Amino acid sequence: MIEHSHGNDGYLAGGGNHPDRFVRDGAPKPGITADATSTIFDENGHWLGGRLCGERVFEEVSDIYEEAKKIPPPADDGCGEAD
């Protein structure tokens, strides 16, 4: 998409549609500008779009996954469908 491309028409150059919705200044820290497709690496991990830390998501989802594995599956009613 042209809005996310780097160059003369991209968000970081002031182009695109609604750049105010997709460009973050100071994310994940002051002095860094990121558009929605940027990947930033810092001491805290990989930041997607300057907003989402991949390592933090993995840690939190892993805990939820481990707990969810403890929930027994629904019983089969004999017709191939769960109750």
Secondary structure, DSSP 8 states (H G I E B T S, - for coil): -GGG-SSTTSGGGT-SS-HHHHEEETSSSTT-EEETT-EEEETTEEEETTTEEHHHHHHHHHHHHHHHTTS----B-SSS-B-
